[in-house]
Amino acid sequence: MSNTAVQKKRRWPYVLGGILALLVIIVAVALWRLDAILLKTARDQAATYSQKLGRPIEIGDISTKLFPTIGAEVENVTVGPAEGEELPLAQLASIDIRVAAGPLLSSSGKDIQVKNAEVSGLTVNVVRFPDGTTNIQRLMKRLEEQSPKEEEKPEEEQPPTDLSGVHVERAALTDGTIRFVDRSAGAQARELAVKDLDIEVKDLRVGKPLVIDLAAAVLADKQNLKIAVNAAPLPPTLIPTPERVTLKAERIDLAPLGPFLPPDVGLQAGTVDADWQADLGGAVPGGKGPTRLVGVVKALGLRFAGAEGGKALDVVLDTDVTGDVAVGDLALDKLNLDVGPASLTGKGRVKGLLTEKPSVEGFELLGKNLDPAAIAEYYPPLRKQLNGMIAGPIGLAVRGSGTQDAQAIDIDVDLTPVRLRVPAQLTKDAGASMKLTSRLTGAAASGGALRFTADANLDGVDLRPGLLVNKAPGQRMQVSAAGTYTPSKSGSGMKVDLPKLTANLLADTVTGSASFALAGQGKKQTTTFAADVKSQKLDADALLMNEEEVMARTGGAPVPPPPDDPTRFNGYRGDIRFAIGALRYTKMDLSNVTGVVKMTDDLITVEKFSSGLYGGKVTADGTTVRLGPLPEKRPFDAKVKVEGVEMAEALTQFTPQKVMTGKFNGNVDVKGVGYTPDQLQQTLLGAINGNILGGTLLGKDLVAAVSEPLAKALPFAAKSLKSDQVTSLGDNLPFGVEIKNGVAQLERPLSWTRPEAALSFSGGIRLDGTLDLTGGVSLTPSTVKTLTLGKVTPPEAIPVGMKVTGKAWKPEVTGVDVKPAATTIAKLAASSLAGNLIGGERGKQVQAVIEGGEEKARAEAEAKKKELEEKAAAERARLEAEAKKKAEDEAKKRLRGIFGGK
């Protein structure tokens, strides 16, 4: 082999080494530039957030790594002091995140294996200033001021995120410190600290149990607080289901922390010790198995500013309790809860409560001195939180009872000694009756449904502050129920069935059955209900507050509107069936009331409704209404069929006195939005069609009203007809009206005949009862003969035009034009007189000449009537245009309000 070949073979390691060195240099330069770019970007973002927080944010350095793990380390991060402060809010030594490069790249970012995510050297400074505030409070206030106020919008349902590709081998906060620095006025400068704060999570991934460990040295040199949370194997969403919580605290002195708590707490002294563990099991959604609470938590010598006589509050919880909600087992080996003078103690066992035959062994749960007002003497902030709502000892007793073959648990809650003041809900004086008793007797034969009976006595409660139920203290209100309670297997719902339900409401009694069920969570929660109620008699007017009573209690102040949330009824599904023999509602007496009402979200549908009313029958099948966010936005569609209803009684609900008599058969088909007269005048649309049988219009005799001015207009002696102040409408008067823009407009003229005249009118009536009718009265020949004292008997009826205005209960006749009729009658009288005087053929000729004017007079009368009708039509068109413009102006105002206009 030649020397040249040997030299070439020895040269290739140097070439390869040079290439590798070049690659290293290129990678180093790339990483250096990448670090610089990331650092600049991070500092730019920090400057933005500095403006928002009012505190400088500094980032020392960022270094990245691409192989064998992709990671970044951020060092020396500081959130500095605000103006006028000395110490920074927070300092962070480093944040180190490392992700395995191979799996991340090969899976296109789907397999994320976090090797380590660690925050170390975090120090948070909590400073209390001379004005009593802290830097944390100042920061929260600034954030609240900086955050724009946005209108709440319904959140869209998002599918659960699948995080099964995420695996975190270790995540931790190490060597954390929370410093408490007191710079308040008059206080001796001092510093406290929670040191050596460590939080660690290992092996976080789908299918593995989760363990979170927290340890800290709270105002001590060594760690004296340890909390551990154990969760079930994680689902693909990585949302944990806690199974066990362990708390250990070694005599932590709370007094130094008092100044740093919110001022209204006022903690001055106290210590806490704890050695307590909770195995949660089926007590949490998604959990399984028994639940056990064992250990002791002691908070002793708690003194608060303002406590009466400087009383110290001791709170001790000592438990050894095991329960299994799946089968209804509960063992109270030890249960002692002491909160100052109040205590709750328990002992004994219950087995198989969710089976047909439970077993009770000396079970007892008793409350003593459960008076929130008494506890508030030790802890004054409670007094502010209660706001006077409750005071007095609550009686609580739960005991096992019965024979070996028929055992039960009795629950007694006695609020009679308690004074209650729940704003806008209810009040009750101390000593007024209020009790609840219940008995649990095990599950039904089918298993899984807990049987119970319950009796509630609310005689002493005043429900009038709720502005709905008009029940004063001392009036009867008692509810008795028997049924079953079934928890859902998933733990996120339940069902209550009440096959027996009795409610004594004031002087009436309602019986029936009901059911209620909850399923799902959050926005996917559904509420399903059903009720079937019966009563021989129910006075709803006595039970419910009317508008006058509400105004009297509020002093005329407007009642707060319901929440403006169009989605608040979402998820409601149910129906109510009812049968009431006699119902008094809004001063109406209904009989044999039966119906089925269905609810789907905010839509109420009356599937069936039938009732006797005002001597007739009313049905409303198919009527719908949407509850909507506010009353003025609630659309309705009413479909009502009426048979044989007495008009005199029915119309008095809407008028101050009777308007007409007779029976009404027909259909009412209207729709609109809102319920007040102002709203309905703008939105009500629809039609009313039917017949009035044997009707009379009260308050005015239209024929007599015409005869008086006509008699006066005649050139000879005449006498007006006697008035009965009523107008007969005949045996059967068909009519139809179209409702639009607040006016009920006749679809066709109302025409009817009575012995003394034929009547015909067109026009309409406003929703406030104002009449706008135009037409006339055609006096029969016999009526004209009576009117003229026998002087004239025309060959046919004599028409007189007129208008009917005013309120329906006090109609006014206007626009009476008697001139054409008077002219005709006068000519007929002259013709008759001439014929009698001249006689013979010549007399007939003279009569023909005179009576030739009769056609002219009749034509003038018809023309006048048409003129009045045209004027009425023009007036209605004007009113409709005004109503339409008013509605458009109102809509424009609402739009301007929506878009911020003026």
PyMOL commands that set and color helices and strands:
alter all, ss='L'
color gray80, all
select helices_A, chain A and resi 3-53+101-106+135-146+255-260+281-283+308-310+372-376+381-386+464-466+522-524+540-543+547-554+631-633+647-651+677-683+702-713+781-787+819-838+840-898
alter helices_A, ss='H'
color red, helices_A
select strands_A, chain A and resi 57-65+69-79+90-100+112-128+166-182+190-205+210-218+225-231+242-253+267-279+291-304+312-324+329-339+342-351+359-368+390-391+395-402+407-414+419-422+426-428+435-443+450-457+477-487+494-505+508-519+526-539+572-585+588-600+603-613+616-619+623-626+635-646+660-673+685-698+726-728+732-740+743-746+750-754+757-766+771-779+798-807+810-817
alter strands_A, ss='S'
color yellow, strands_A
deselect
rebuild
show_as cartoon
